[in-house]
């Protein structure tokens, strides 16, 4: 049986701790799996849900590739039947995936954080909304270093099911734009198709992530795609500042649950 709480997506009525890999594999709604992952605390169950998410994303990507191949074959057949050629059209879909990564040049452009008042920590930003970022029970007033690590851990946990994302820092891990897209897609899975993103098109990825976050989360575009692609690696302070603001916007919209300070 399935239920639809508050008019939301159907959530499988599976007792806690009793679901199997086969039952998870039968769930084809990415948002349902994300909600299950957020509400589950058992390590083994979370591992199984993450595996199901990865398989679902791979299945969607394979389906898109198959559909693209079919369309290309149809175009080719139509061209042959007309005595012409469609080689140029057929190769376009693959060209963007096979192109070499652009050579980025370092830029001396000023950091967005230099002109924006975001030197405060996530805790102080979220505190104004009556909420705080993920914190340890013993941390009532975390220092900047702890907040930075907690925010990095939060980003890593939210993007773990996504292929091609390995967040280790606030700089090089974000340079192709895929990590930004994965983080935004985690909270807005219907906004765009993650499986067709091209890691060799960083400008398009940055623009997609920032515009979606602004439109759906109300997050101001503190970063500029053109500035980022000119840099060899993004300035970690700029990325850190943007993620802080994105987190704050999610808290205000109730998409991230936090513990209120005493």
N, C-alpha and C positions, 0 to 999 in steps of 0.2 A: 504494500500500500504506500501511497505517497500523500503528503500534505503540502498545502500552500499557505504558510503563515503570512498574515498581513498582505496577502495578494502577491507575494514574492514568488520566485521560481520554485518549482516542485523540489522538495528535499526528500530523499529516500528515508522512509521510516525504519531505520536500522538501529537496533539497540546498541548502546555504547559497548565497544569491546567485542562485538560479535560479528562484525562484517568481515568478509573474505576478499581476497584479491579479485576473484571472479565477480563479486557484487560491485566492487569499485570500478572494475573494467567496463561494467554495463552502463555506468553513468557517463553520459556524453555531454553533460552541461558543465563547462569549465567553472562557472560561477558557483555551482553547487559544491564542487570539489574544494574550491577555495574557502567557502564558508565552513565546510567540514574540517579543513585544515586549521582554520582559525579557532574553532571551538574544541578541538581535540588536544588533550595534554599528554596522552600516552605516547611514549617514544615510538613503539612498534607500529601503532596505528598511524602516526604522522608519517613514518617512513613509507608505509603502504600507500597513503594518500598522495604523497609527493611522487611516488613511482607511477601512480595512476595518472597524475597530472602530466608528467613527462610523456607518457604513452599517448595521452589524448592530444597533446600538442603535436607530437610526431605524426599521429594519424591524420590530423588536419593538414599538416604540411604535405604529407604524401598525397592526400586527396587533391590538394591544390596543384601539385606537380602533375598528377595524372590528368586533371582537367585541362591544364595548360598544354600538355602534350597532345591531347585530343583536339583542342582548338587549332593547334599548329598543324596537325595532320590534315584537318578539314581545310584549312587555308591553302595548304600545299596541293591537295587534291583539286580544289577549286581553280587554282592557278594553272595546273596541268590541263584541266578540262577546257580552259580558255586559251590554251596554247602559250601561256605566259609563265612567269616565275614569281614566286612569293618568298624567295629566299631571304630577302631583306626583312620582310615582315616576320617570318618565322624565327629569325635569329635574334630579334630584339629582346624577347623575354629572357633568353639565356645570356645575352651580352652583359646585362647589368650585374648578373651573378658571377660572371667569370672575369670581370675587369679587375685590374690590379688596384690595390689600395692607393689612394692619392697620396702624393708626397707633401706632407704638411710642413710648412715653414714656421719657425718660431715667430711670434709677434710681440712687439713691444707695447701693444695696446694695454691701457690700464685695466685692472681687474674691476669687474662690476661691484665687488664688495668694497672697493675703495670709496665709492660714492654713495653707498647705501648703508643705512644704520642697522646692520645685521651682525655686529660684533658680539651681540649677546648670545647666550646659549639657548638650545632648544627648550630647556626647562623654563627659562624666563619668558620665552615667547609663548609657549603653551600655557604657562601659568596665567596669562592674561585672559585666556579662554576657560580657566577653571580646570585645566587638565595638564598632564605632564607626559613626556615621552616615555618609552619603556625604561623602567628603572628597577634597580635591585632593591629589595626590602629595606636594606640598611642604609640606602643612599637617600637622605632627605634633602641634601644640598650638594649635588654632585659637581665636581669641578669641570672645567672645560674639557680636559683630556678624557674623563669618564663619559661625558655627554657625547663627545665625538665618537668614541668607541661603541657606545650603545646605539647611536644612530647608524653607524656602519653595520653593526650586527643586525639591526632591524632591516636595513636595505638588503643584506645578504639573505636573511630568512624569507623576505617577501619575494625575492627573485630566484630562489633556489630551484624551483621547478622548470625554469626557462632555459632552454638550450642556447648556448652561445654567451651566457652571462656568468662571470666569475668575479664577483666584487671583492677585492682585497684592499682597496684604498679609495680615496676620493679624487684621484687623478687619472692614472693610466687606465683604470678599469672602466672608465666612462668615455674614452676618447672616440669610439665609433658610434656613440649614441644609442647602441642597443640596450645598455643597462637602463638608461632613462626611459626608453620605450617599454621595457619589461616592467619597471616599477609602476609606470602609469597604467599599463595594461592590466596589472594585477587588480587594480581598483576599478578600472573601467574596461572590462573585457570585450564589450560590444563596440567600443569606439573605433577599433581598427583591427586588421588581421595581422597578428604578430608573426605568423609563420612565413610570410612572404617578404619580410624586411631584409634588406641587403646591408651586410656589415661594411661593405666597401662604398656606401653612400652615406657618410656621416652627417653631411649637411641636411639631407632629407630626413634622417632619423631624428636629429636635434629639433628640426622644425616641427615634425609630427608630434614628438613628445611634449614640447613646450606649448604648442597651440592647443593640444588636447587637454593638458593640465590647466591651462588658462580658461578654456571653455567649460570644462566640466567640474573642476575643483576650485576655480577662482584664484588660481595661483599666478601671480604676476610674472611675466617673462623676464626674470632678472638676468638671464644669460642670452647671449646673441650667437646664433648658429655660425655666422661668418667669422666672428672672433675665435670661436672654438676650433674651427677647422684650420685656422692659420697657426694655431699653437701645436707644438710637437706633442705636448700633453696638456690637458686642461689644468688650470690653476686650482689646486685642491680647496683653497679658501672660497673660490667662486662656486664650485660644485657643492661644497659643504653648506654654504649659505643658501643655495637654491633648494637643496633637500630639506633644510630646516623649514623653509617657507612652505614647501609642498606638504610636509608633515603637519605644520600648523593648520593649513587649509583643510586637510583631511580630518583633523580633530574637530574643527569648527563645523564641518558638515556631518559629524557623527560617524564617519567611515573608519575611524581608528578609536578603539576603546582604550582609555587610560585611567590610571588611578589618581584620584584627587588627593592633594596634599592635605594633611591635617592642619 
